C-alpha cells in the first residue's frame, strides 16, 4: 500500500469498507454513525483510511461532530502520535459527555416518572377524600329522620304499586291510608269512599288487593267467632275481589247451606259459592250452584248474573245473554251487567274475544261499541 499521511505504519489494521475498522483506527468508534453502514461519517472515515483526500465539506462535518484532531491530522497538521493523543482525549471527552447526557436523560425520565407518580398519588388522594366525603354525607343523610321517612314512604308506595306523582291535596291522606293498610289496619268506610273517588287514580291493584284481603280476614275471623254464615258470605266476596278464591272456597266448604232455614241466606251461600267456583274455572259446579240459588230465590238477580257470566265465559253467549236479561228484569242495572261483560271480554284470549265481539255487536252495536277492535285494549278495572 502506498504511504499516506493518514496511515501509521505502526497501527496497521485490516481495511474493509463493510466493517467498522476505520472507526476504530481513527478513535471514533464511540460514535454510532462511525460504524453505521452507509452513513456519511463512515464514508468519510473509510475514504481517509484508503488514502483519499478530505474535502472542505468533510472537514466541516468532522468539526461539527467534534473530530477536530482527525480534521487536523487529515490536513497534515498533526503527526499520527499527536493525533492519537488528541483523538483519545476527544474520545474520552465524548464518552464522558455521552455518559453525562445519558445520566441526565435518565434523571429527567426519573423526574418525569416521579412527577407522574406524584400526580397519580395526588389524584388518588383526592378520589379517596371525595369517596370519604361522599360516604360521610351518605351516612349523615341516611341518619337524618327526614331522609329516613322519605325512603320509607318511597318503599311503601312501591309495595303498593304507586309510582306516579301524587298531587299535594292527596299526598297526606294517601300516605296515611297506605301506612294503615301496611300495618294490617282496616280502612273506614269514609276512607274507602275517598280512595274510590277523590284519590281513585292512586287506587292501585296492589292497594285494592290489600284492602279486600284485610276485609276478608276480618270477616272470616268474625265468622269463626260467631258462626254467622253472613260473615262467611261477605268474607268470600272480599276474598274473590283480591284474587283469593281458594281461601273463600275453604271458608264456604265449612257451611252446609241445606241446614240454613232462611231462603235468602241459602241462595246467598249458593250464589257466592258458585262465584268462587267460577273464579276457580270449575264451571259445572258453578252452574249447579247458580241454578240451585235461582231455584231457591227465582226473583233474585244475583244467581242470574252468575249464570250469565259462566255461560259467557264458556262460550254459550246466547244463553249467557238470556240470563243477563233475566237479571236486568229482576233489578240488576245495565251498568253493572255491562261492567261485568267488559271484564269478561278483556280477560278472554284473542280467539274468545273475537267470538264474543261478534255476538255482542250483533246484539247491540251501540251499547257494546266498546267491544270494537282498538289499537290498545283497556286494562281490566277492579270489580266494584
C-alpha positions as CSV (number, residue, x, y, z in Angstrom):
1,X,0.0,0.0,0.0
2,X,1.5,3.5,-0.9
3,X,2.5,5.6,2.0
4,X,-0.2,8.2,3.2
5,X,0.0,10.9,5.8
6,X,-3.3,9.3,7.1
7,X,-1.7,6.0,7.8
8,X,0.5,5.0,10.7
9,X,2.9,2.1,9.9
10,X,2.9,1.0,13.5
11,X,-1.0,0.9,13.6
12,X,-1.9,-1.3,10.6
13,X,-5.4,-2.8,10.7
14,X,-7.4,-4.6,8.0
15,X,-9.2,-2.1,5.7
16,X,-12.7,-3.3,4.8
17,X,-15.4,-0.8,3.8
18,X,-18.1,-3.1,5.2
19,X,-16.7,-3.2,8.8
20,X,-16.0,-0.6,11.4
21,X,-12.2,-0.8,11.3
22,X,-11.9,2.8,10.1
23,X,-13.9,4.0,13.1
24,X,-11.6,2.0,15.4
25,X,-8.5,3.2,13.5
26,X,-9.4,6.9,13.9
27,X,-10.6,6.5,17.5
28,X,-14.2,7.3,16.5
29,X,-15.8,4.0,17.4
30,X,-17.8,5.7,20.2
31,X,-19.8,7.5,17.6
32,X,-22.7,5.3,16.3
33,X,-22.6,6.9,12.9
34,X,-18.9,5.9,12.5
35,X,-20.0,2.3,12.3
36,X,-23.4,2.7,10.7
37,X,-23.3,1.2,7.2
38,X,-23.7,3.9,4.5
39,X,-23.6,6.8,7.0
40,X,-21.8,10.0,5.9
41,X,-19.3,9.7,8.8
42,X,-18.4,6.1,8.0
43,X,-17.9,7.0,4.3
44,X,-15.6,9.9,5.3
45,X,-13.5,7.6,7.6
46,X,-13.2,4.9,5.0
47,X,-12.2,7.3,2.3
48,X,-9.5,8.8,4.6
49,X,-8.3,5.3,5.6
50,X,-7.9,4.4,1.9
51,X,-5.7,7.5,1.4
52,X,-8.3,9.8,-0.1
53,X,-8.2,13.5,0.4
54,X,-10.6,15.3,2.6
55,X,-13.0,17.9,1.1
56,X,-13.9,21.2,2.8
57,X,-17.4,19.8,3.3
58,X,-16.0,16.7,5.0
59,X,-13.7,18.9,7.2
60,X,-16.8,20.9,8.3
61,X,-18.7,17.7,9.1
62,X,-15.8,16.4,11.2
63,X,-15.6,19.8,13.0
64,X,-19.4,19.6,13.6
65,X,-19.0,16.1,15.2
66,X,-16.1,17.0,17.5
67,X,-13.4,15.2,15.4
68,X,-11.0,18.2,15.4
69,X,-7.9,16.1,15.8
70,X,-8.8,13.9,12.8
71,X,-9.6,17.1,10.8
72,X,-6.1,18.5,11.6
73,X,-4.4,15.1,11.0
74,X,-6.1,14.8,7.6
75,X,-4.9,18.2,6.6
76,X,-1.3,17.2,7.6
77,X,-1.2,19.4,10.6
78,X,-0.5,16.6,13.1
79,X,1.7,13.6,13.3
80,X,-0.1,10.3,13.9
81,X,1.2,10.2,17.5
82,X,0.0,13.7,18.2
83,X,-3.3,12.9,16.5
84,X,-3.7,9.7,18.6
85,X,-3.1,11.6,21.8
86,X,-5.6,14.3,20.9
87,X,-8.1,11.8,19.5
88,X,-8.0,9.7,22.6
89,X,-8.6,12.8,24.7
90,X,-11.5,13.8,22.5
91,X,-12.9,10.3,22.6
92,X,-12.8,10.3,26.4
93,X,-14.5,13.7,26.5
94,X,-17.2,12.5,24.1
95,X,-17.7,9.3,26.1
96,X,-17.9,11.3,29.3
97,X,-20.3,13.8,27.7
98,X,-22.4,11.0,26.3
99,X,-22.5,9.3,29.7
100,X,-23.4,12.5,31.3
101,X,-26.1,13.2,28.8
102,X,-27.4,9.6,29.3
103,X,-27.4,10.1,33.0
104,X,-29.2,13.5,32.6
105,X,-31.8,11.9,30.3
106,X,-32.3,9.1,32.9
107,X,-32.6,11.6,35.6
108,X,-35.1,13.6,33.6
109,X,-37.0,10.4,33.0
110,X,-36.9,9.5,36.7
111,X,-38.1,13.0,37.5
112,X,-40.9,12.8,35.0
113,X,-41.9,9.4,36.4
114,X,-41.7,10.8,39.9
115,X,-43.9,13.7,38.9
116,X,-46.4,11.3,37.3
117,X,-46.4,9.2,40.4
118,X,-46.9,12.3,42.5
119,X,-49.8,13.4,40.3
120,X,-51.3,9.9,40.4
121,X,-50.9,9.9,44.2
122,X,-52.5,13.3,44.5
123,X,-55.3,12.2,42.3
124,X,-55.8,9.0,44.3
125,X,-55.8,11.1,47.5
126,X,-58.4,13.4,46.0
127,X,-60.5,10.4,45.0
128,X,-60.2,8.9,48.4
129,X,-61.1,12.1,50.1
130,X,-64.1,12.5,47.7
131,X,-65.2,9.0,48.5
132,X,-64.8,9.5,52.2
133,X,-66.7,12.8,52.0
134,X,-69.5,11.1,49.9
135,X,-69.6,8.2,52.4
136,X,-69.8,10.6,55.3
137,X,-72.5,12.6,53.6
138,X,-74.4,9.4,52.8
139,X,-74.2,8.3,56.5
140,X,-75.3,11.7,57.6
141,X,-78.1,11.8,55.1
142,X,-79.3,8.2,55.9
143,X,-79.3,9.1,59.6
144,X,-81.5,12.2,59.0
145,X,-85.0,11.4,60.2
146,X,-86.5,13.3,57.3
147,X,-84.5,11.3,54.8
148,X,-85.4,8.0,56.6
149,X,-89.0,9.0,56.5
150,X,-88.8,9.8,52.8
151,X,-87.2,6.5,51.9
152,X,-89.8,4.6,53.9
153,X,-92.5,6.5,52.1
154,X,-91.0,5.6,48.7
155,X,-90.7,1.9,49.7
156,X,-94.3,2.0,51.0
157,X,-95.5,3.4,47.7
158,X,-93.5,0.9,45.7
159,X,-95.1,-2.0,47.7
160,X,-98.5,-0.8,46.7
161,X,-97.6,-0.1,43.1
162,X,-98.0,3.7,43.3
163,X,-95.2,5.0,41.1
164,X,-96.9,8.2,39.8
165,X,-96.7,11.7,41.1
166,X,-99.1,12.3,44.0
167,X,-101.0,15.6,44.0
168,X,-100.4,17.6,47.1
169,X,-104.0,17.6,48.1
170,X,-104.0,13.8,48.2
171,X,-100.5,13.1,49.5
172,X,-101.0,13.2,53.3
173,X,-104.3,11.3,53.2
174,X,-103.0,8.7,50.8
175,X,-99.8,8.1,52.8
176,X,-101.9,7.8,56.0
177,X,-104.1,5.1,54.3
178,X,-101.1,3.2,53.0
179,X,-99.5,3.1,56.4
180,X,-102.7,1.9,57.9
181,X,-103.1,-0.9,55.4
182,X,-99.4,-1.8,55.6
183,X,-99.9,-2.2,59.4
184,X,-102.8,-4.5,58.9
185,X,-105.4,-2.0,59.9
186,X,-108.8,-1.9,58.1
187,X,-109.9,1.3,56.4
188,X,-113.0,3.1,57.5
189,X,-116.0,3.4,55.1
190,X,-115.1,7.1,54.7
191,X,-111.5,6.2,53.8
192,X,-112.7,3.7,51.2
193,X,-115.1,6.2,49.6
194,X,-112.4,8.8,49.5
195,X,-110.0,6.3,47.9
196,X,-112.6,5.3,45.4
197,X,-113.5,8.8,44.4
198,X,-111.1,11.7,45.1
199,X,-107.9,9.5,45.1
200,X,-109.2,7.0,42.6
201,X,-106.1,7.3,40.3
202,X,-104.0,6.0,43.2
203,X,-106.2,3.1,44.0
204,X,-103.7,0.6,42.5
205,X,-104.3,-3.1,42.0
206,X,-101.9,-3.9,44.9
207,X,-103.8,-1.5,47.2
208,X,-107.1,-2.9,46.1
209,X,-106.0,-6.4,46.9
210,X,-104.6,-5.4,50.3
211,X,-107.8,-3.6,51.2
212,X,-110.0,-6.5,50.3
213,X,-107.7,-9.0,51.9
214,X,-107.9,-7.1,55.2
215,X,-111.7,-7.0,54.9
216,X,-111.9,-10.7,54.1
217,X,-109.6,-11.7,57.0
218,X,-111.7,-9.5,59.5
219,X,-115.0,-11.0,58.3
220,X,-113.6,-14.6,58.3
221,X,-112.3,-14.1,61.8
222,X,-115.7,-12.8,62.8
223,X,-117.4,-15.9,61.2
224,X,-115.0,-18.1,63.2
225,X,-116.0,-16.4,66.4
226,X,-119.8,-16.0,65.9
227,X,-120.6,-18.7,63.4
228,X,-122.7,-16.2,61.5
229,X,-122.9,-17.5,57.8
230,X,-123.4,-14.0,56.5
231,X,-119.9,-13.2,57.7
232,X,-118.6,-16.0,55.5
233,X,-120.6,-14.8,52.5
234,X,-119.2,-11.3,52.9
235,X,-115.7,-12.5,53.6
236,X,-115.9,-14.7,50.4
237,X,-116.8,-11.7,48.4
238,X,-113.7,-9.9,49.5
239,X,-111.5,-12.9,49.0
240,X,-112.7,-13.1,45.4
241,X,-112.0,-9.5,44.8
242,X,-108.4,-9.8,45.9
243,X,-107.8,-13.0,43.9
244,X,-108.0,-15.5,46.7
245,X,-110.9,-17.7,45.6
246,X,-109.3,-20.7,47.2
247,X,-109.5,-19.1,50.7
248,X,-113.2,-18.3,50.0
249,X,-113.8,-21.9,49.0
250,X,-112.2,-23.2,52.2
251,X,-114.4,-21.0,54.2
252,X,-117.6,-21.8,52.4
253,X,-116.9,-25.6,52.5
254,X,-117.4,-25.4,56.2
255,X,-121.1,-24.4,55.8
256,X,-123.9,-26.7,54.8
257,X,-126.4,-24.4,53.0
258,X,-129.2,-27.0,53.3
259,X,-129.2,-26.7,57.1
260,X,-129.9,-22.9,56.9
261,X,-133.6,-22.0,57.3
262,X,-133.5,-18.7,55.6
263,X,-134.0,-19.0,51.8
264,X,-132.2,-15.7,51.3
265,X,-129.2,-17.0,53.2
266,X,-129.3,-20.3,51.3
267,X,-129.4,-18.5,48.0
268,X,-126.6,-16.2,49.0
269,X,-124.4,-19.1,50.1
270,X,-125.0,-20.9,46.8
271,X,-124.5,-17.8,44.7
272,X,-121.3,-16.9,46.5
273,X,-120.0,-20.5,46.4
274,X,-120.9,-20.6,42.7
275,X,-118.9,-17.4,42.1
276,X,-115.9,-19.0,43.8
277,X,-116.2,-22.0,41.5
278,X,-116.4,-19.7,38.6
279,X,-113.2,-18.0,39.7
280,X,-111.5,-21.4,40.0
281,X,-112.8,-22.3,36.5
282,X,-114.8,-25.2,37.9
283,X,-117.7,-24.3,35.5
284,X,-120.0,-27.2,36.1
285,X,-120.0,-26.8,39.8
286,X,-120.5,-23.1,39.4
287,X,-123.5,-23.6,37.1
288,X,-125.0,-26.2,39.5
289,X,-124.7,-23.8,42.5
290,X,-126.1,-20.9,40.5
291,X,-129.1,-22.9,39.3
292,X,-129.7,-24.0,42.8
293,X,-129.6,-20.5,44.1
294,X,-132.0,-19.4,41.3
295,X,-134.4,-22.2,42.2
296,X,-134.4,-21.1,45.9
297,X,-135.0,-17.4,45.0
298,X,-136.2,-17.1,41.5
299,X,-136.7,-13.3,41.7
300,X,-133.1,-12.5,42.9
301,X,-131.0,-11.2,40.1
302,X,-127.7,-12.3,41.6
303,X,-127.9,-16.0,40.6
304,X,-128.9,-14.8,37.1
305,X,-125.8,-12.7,36.8
306,X,-123.7,-15.6,38.0
307,X,-125.2,-17.9,35.4
308,X,-124.9,-15.3,32.7
309,X,-121.2,-14.8,33.5
310,X,-120.4,-18.5,33.5
311,X,-122.2,-19.1,30.2
312,X,-120.4,-16.1,28.6
313,X,-117.0,-17.3,29.8
314,X,-117.6,-20.8,28.4
315,X,-118.7,-19.6,25.0
316,X,-122.5,-20.0,25.4
317,X,-123.2,-16.4,24.5
318,X,-126.9,-16.7,23.7
319,X,-127.6,-18.5,26.9
320,X,-125.5,-16.1,28.8
321,X,-127.3,-13.1,27.4
322,X,-130.7,-14.7,28.3
323,X,-129.6,-15.0,31.9
324,X,-128.3,-11.3,31.9
325,X,-131.7,-10.2,30.6
326,X,-133.4,-12.1,33.4
327,X,-131.0,-10.4,35.8
328,X,-131.9,-7.0,34.4
329,X,-135.6,-7.8,34.7
330,X,-135.1,-8.7,38.3
331,X,-133.3,-5.4,39.2
332,X,-129.7,-5.6,38.0
333,X,-128.7,-2.4,36.3
334,X,-127.4,-2.4,32.8
335,X,-124.3,-0.6,34.0
336,X,-123.5,-3.4,36.4
337,X,-124.2,-6.0,33.7
338,X,-122.1,-4.2,31.1
339,X,-119.3,-3.7,33.6
340,X,-119.1,-7.4,34.1
341,X,-119.3,-8.1,30.4
342,X,-116.4,-5.8,29.8
343,X,-114.4,-7.6,32.5
344,X,-115.2,-11.0,30.9
345,X,-114.3,-9.7,27.4
346,X,-111.0,-8.2,28.3
347,X,-109.9,-11.2,30.4
348,X,-110.6,-13.5,27.4
349,X,-107.9,-14.6,24.9
350,X,-107.9,-13.3,21.4
351,X,-110.0,-16.1,19.9
352,X,-112.6,-15.8,22.6
353,X,-112.7,-12.0,22.3
354,X,-113.3,-12.3,18.6
355,X,-116.2,-14.6,19.1
356,X,-117.7,-12.6,21.9
357,X,-117.2,-9.3,19.9
358,X,-119.2,-10.8,17.0
359,X,-122.0,-11.8,19.3
360,X,-122.2,-8.5,21.2
361,X,-122.0,-6.2,18.2
362,X,-124.7,-8.3,16.5
363,X,-126.9,-7.9,19.7
364,X,-126.4,-4.2,20.1
365,X,-123.7,-2.3,18.2
366,X,-124.3,0.9,20.1
367,X,-124.4,-0.5,23.6
368,X,-121.4,-2.8,23.1
369,X,-119.4,-0.4,20.9
370,X,-116.5,-0.8,23.5
371,X,-116.0,-4.3,22.1
372,X,-114.9,-2.9,18.7
373,X,-111.2,-3.5,17.8
374,X,-108.9,-0.8,19.1
375,X,-105.1,-0.1,19.0
376,X,-104.8,-0.8,22.7
377,X,-107.5,-2.6,24.7
378,X,-108.3,-1.1,28.1
379,X,-107.0,-2.9,31.1
380,X,-109.4,-4.7,33.3
381,X,-110.6,-2.5,36.1
382,X,-111.3,-4.0,39.6
383,X,-114.7,-5.3,40.2
384,X,-116.8,-2.9,42.3
